[in-house]
Every structure is written in C-alpha cells, then in structure tokens.
Amino acid sequence: MSLQGHIVELQRRHEALEKEIEKERNHHCLDEKKLLELKRKKLQLKDEISKLRQGETLH
C-alpha cells in the first residue's frame, strides 16, 4: 500500500471512530470507559496521520 493509501485508510478509520463516539454519546446508558477508549484510539490515529503527512512533506 502506498503512503497516500495508508493515510486514506487511517482517515477512514478515524471517521468511523468519530461516528462510534457520537453513537456512544447519544446512547441512553453512557459507558464512560468505552467512550474514553474510543477517544484514545481516535487521538492515536490522528497523531499517526499527522506524522505520516509530515514525513510526506519532507520528501
């Protein structure tokens, strides 16, 4: 997979996590632990995307 393809896949996963976070927030029985874990994963993806984009601009 190309670097750009990898970034696109990470962005897709990031968006999916955002939707899952919204779904969890709107759930009548909010699971704070699950919500925090989803947010942590989303942040990790965002950081990875940023690092890849920075590396892409350096080349």
C-alpha positions as CSV (number, residue, x, y, z in Angstrom):
1,M,0.0,0.0,0.0
2,S,1.3,3.4,-0.9
3,L,1.8,6.1,1.8
4,Q,-1.1,8.1,0.5
5,G,-3.3,4.9,0.5
6,H,-2.3,4.3,4.1
7,I,-3.2,7.8,5.1
8,V,-6.6,7.5,3.4
9,E,-7.2,4.2,5.3
10,L,-6.3,5.8,8.6
11,Q,-8.6,8.8,7.9
12,R,-11.4,6.3,7.2
13,R,-10.8,4.6,10.5
14,H,-10.6,8.0,12.2
15,E,-14.0,9.0,10.8
16,A,-15.5,5.6,11.8
17,L,-14.3,6.2,15.3
18,E,-15.9,9.6,15.3
19,K,-19.2,8.1,14.3
20,E,-18.9,5.5,17.0
21,I,-18.1,8.1,19.6
22,E,-21.2,10.1,18.7
23,K,-23.3,6.9,18.8
24,E,-21.9,6.2,22.3
25,R,-22.6,9.8,23.5
26,N,-26.2,9.5,22.3
27,H,-26.7,6.1,23.9
28,H,-29.1,6.2,26.9
29,C,-26.7,4.3,29.1
30,L,-23.4,6.1,28.5
31,D,-20.3,4.0,29.1
32,E,-17.6,6.4,30.1
33,K,-14.8,3.8,30.0
34,K,-15.7,2.8,26.4
35,L,-16.0,6.5,25.4
36,L,-12.6,7.2,26.8
37,E,-11.1,4.2,24.9
38,L,-12.7,5.3,21.6
39,K,-11.3,8.8,22.1
40,R,-7.8,7.5,22.9
41,K,-7.9,5.4,19.7
42,K,-9.1,8.3,17.7
43,L,-6.3,10.5,19.0
44,Q,-3.7,7.8,18.2
45,L,-4.9,7.7,14.6
46,K,-4.8,11.5,14.4
47,D,-1.2,11.5,15.6
48,E,-0.2,8.8,13.2
49,I,-1.8,10.6,10.3
50,S,0.0,13.8,11.3
51,K,3.3,12.1,11.4
52,L,2.8,10.4,8.1
53,R,1.8,13.7,6.5
54,Q,4.9,15.5,8.0
55,G,7.1,12.8,6.6
56,E,5.4,13.1,3.2
57,T,6.1,16.8,3.0
58,L,9.8,16.3,3.9
59,H,10.4,14.1,0.9
